[in-house]
Amino acid sequence: MNKKQRRQIMAEVYAERERLLPLRGQASRTTIEMVRSSAGSAQEPEMVPYLNLAYLLGVKRGLGEDALMAFGLSLANWAVAAVAEVARCTGRTVEQVVDEYETAIMAAGAELPEDEKVPLDEETVRERFRDED
């Protein structure tokens, strides 16, 4: 990437940030709600992706693409802050923490043969959401 391309990208990033800035408060509140809900389901890790996707779809359908973008930015900011905090509290570098998560994810994916990797069925997901009510 040359200097001109880098400047164009940075100009777009700054413009987009300014455009999304008014949605920051709502995005932060939605992030907190989602983290509370999903973290409360951490004992059932197979459910967490479904809960997170439900939040993402809810934001997209209820509030629109801009709110979804602001929410995604908020989530990314929270993830970076959380990883930095884990690193600080454990005396590791951020890179070491990320490597540990990456290794765990790769190991979990490699544990099962491809034909045995079956997602939760729709009824199980619906039942789990009913339990949340």
Secondary structure, 3 states (H helix, E strand, C coil): CCHHHHHHHHHHHHHHHHHHHHHHHHHHHHHHHHHHHHHCCCCCCCCHHHHHHHHHHHHHHHHCHHHHHHHHHHHHHHHHHHHHHHHHHHCCCHHHHHHHHHHHHHHHHHHCCHHHCCCCCHHHHHHHHHHHC
